Every structure is written in structure tokens, then in C-alpha cells.
Amino acid sequence: MKNGIFKHRNGMQALCFFAVLSLLLVSCGCTQLPAGSPATPVVTVTQPDTTHILITYPGSPQTDKLVEMEISVTDSKGQVKTESMGSRLATTPIQYGGSHTFTGNFDGNDRVFITGYFSDGSQKTIIDTTL
């Protein structure tokens, strides 16, 4: 009768191993869903005349983790100007109501591409438009 108890010893060890491993994964959070991406900030792009493009960030509590906006403007001749509002190295968000003006020859179709960088390390395309 003693041999009957140890008859399935290897199978029990494997079962116990997987049970402990499963509990460990659940308790460590390895089965949790990834955090959602930050909300897309509202940014306005206007062209008051053929020599200026104005970028405005009114700000909102939903986007208070935005630390930098990298703005690239490509004019109709293909020349690219890239400038930033804020800094990825900063710990404070971009100031609400901030604006940035690009000066140049913008008399044709001009592309504005803005990437937002957030304090959690994520990044997101905010605007990709042609004026």
C-alpha cells in the first residue's frame, strides 16, 4: 500500500509547480492589462497670413502629463523647420495657453506635424495636417 501513495509522485510535482507559478503570476500583476495611452491634447494650428503659422495649446486636466510638443512645419518648397514647446527632460507639463509662431514663406500647401511627449515616456501624434 505504501507504493500506491508515491505512484503518481512526478505528476503531483508538476501539478504543484504550475499551481504555484500561476499564483505567482497573478499576484505579481503579470496578467493585468497595460495602462491606457494618454488623452490626445487639443492643439490648434492657424495660418493668419502667408508668412506665419501659429500653434496654440490651450491645455486641459486630461492632458496634464504633456511635457513636450515637437512641431515640424514643411513648406510648399519642401523646407522643414522643427521646433519644440517644452522639453522631454522636464518634469513639469507644458504651460496652458502656450503658443508658438513659425515665420517663413507659407504661401502654398504647408504640412504641420506635431508629436506629443508625455511624462510617462509615451509619445503620440497630435496633429498631421496640411494648411
C-alpha positions in Angstrom: 0.0 0.0 0.0 2.9 2.3 0.6 3.8 2.2 -3.1 0.4 3.4 -4.0 0.9 6.8 -2.4 4.1 7.5 -4.3 2.9 6.0 -7.6 2.0 9.5 -9.1 4.7 11.5 -7.4 6.2 13.1 -10.7 2.7 14.1 -11.9 1.9 15.8 -8.5 5.2 17.7 -8.5 4.4 19.1 -12.0 0.9 20.0 -10.9 2.1 21.8 -7.8 4.8 23.6 -9.8 2.2 25.0 -12.3 -0.2 25.9 -9.5 2.4 27.9 -7.6 3.6 29.5 -10.9 0.1 30.6 -11.7 -0.5 32.1 -8.3 2.8 33.9 -8.6 1.9 35.4 -12.0 -1.5 36.6 -10.7 -0.1 38.1 -7.5 2.7 39.9 -9.4 0.3 41.6 -11.8 1.6 39.9 -14.9 -1.9 39.3 -16.1 -3.1 42.9 -15.8 -4.0 44.9 -18.9 -1.5 47.6 -20.0 -2.1 51.2 -19.0 -4.1 53.2 -21.5 -2.4 55.8 -23.6 -2.7 59.4 -22.6 -5.5 61.5 -24.0 -4.7 63.4 -27.2 -4.2 67.1 -26.4 -6.2 69.7 -28.2 -3.9 71.9 -30.3 -5.0 74.5 -32.8 -3.0 75.3 -35.9 -3.8 78.5 -37.7 -2.3 80.4 -40.6 -3.1 84.1 -40.2 -1.2 85.1 -43.3 1.4 83.7 -45.8 4.3 84.3 -43.5 3.1 82.9 -40.2 1.8 79.6 -38.7 0.5 79.8 -35.2 0.4 76.7 -32.9 -1.7 77.1 -29.7 -2.1 74.7 -26.8 -5.0 75.7 -24.5 -4.3 72.8 -22.1 -6.7 70.6 -20.1 -6.6 68.5 -17.0 -6.8 65.3 -19.1 -3.5 66.2 -20.8 -1.5 67.5 -17.8 1.2 64.9 -18.5 2.3 66.5 -21.8 5.9 67.7 -21.3 6.9 68.5 -25.0 5.4 69.1 -28.4 7.8 68.6 -31.2 6.5 70.6 -34.1 7.6 70.2 -37.7 6.5 72.5 -40.5 7.2 71.6 -44.1 6.6 74.4 -46.5 5.5 74.0 -50.1 9.1 74.0 -51.3 10.0 71.1 -49.0 12.0 73.0 -46.4 11.4 71.7 -42.9 11.6 73.6 -39.7 11.4 71.7 -36.4 11.0 73.4 -33.0 9.7 72.3 -29.6 7.4 73.6 -26.9 8.5 72.2 -23.6 11.1 69.6 -23.1 11.1 65.8 -22.8 13.6 66.2 -20.0 11.3 68.4 -18.0 9.2 67.2 -15.1 6.6 70.0 -15.4 3.9 70.0 -18.1 3.6 72.5 -20.9 2.0 75.7 -19.7 -1.7 76.0 -20.5 -2.3 78.7 -23.1 1.1 78.4 -24.6 1.7 79.3 -28.3 4.5 79.1 -30.8 4.8 81.0 -34.1 6.7 79.8 -37.2 7.8 82.5 -39.6 8.6 81.8 -43.2 7.2 81.6 -46.7 4.0 79.6 -46.3 2.1 80.6 -49.5 1.4 77.1 -50.7 0.4 73.8 -49.1 2.3 73.5 -45.9 2.3 70.4 -43.7 2.3 70.6 -39.9 3.2 67.5 -37.9 3.2 67.6 -34.1 4.3 64.8 -31.8 3.5 65.0 -28.1 5.8 63.5 -25.5 4.4 62.6 -22.0 5.9 62.3 -18.6 5.2 58.6 -18.5 7.6 58.2 -21.5 4.9 57.7 -24.1 4.5 59.7 -27.3 1.6 60.3 -29.6 0.9 62.0 -32.9 -1.2 65.1 -32.1 -1.6 66.7 -35.5 -0.7 65.8 -39.0 -2.4 68.3 -41.3 -1.9 70.4 -44.4 -2.7 74.1 -44.5 
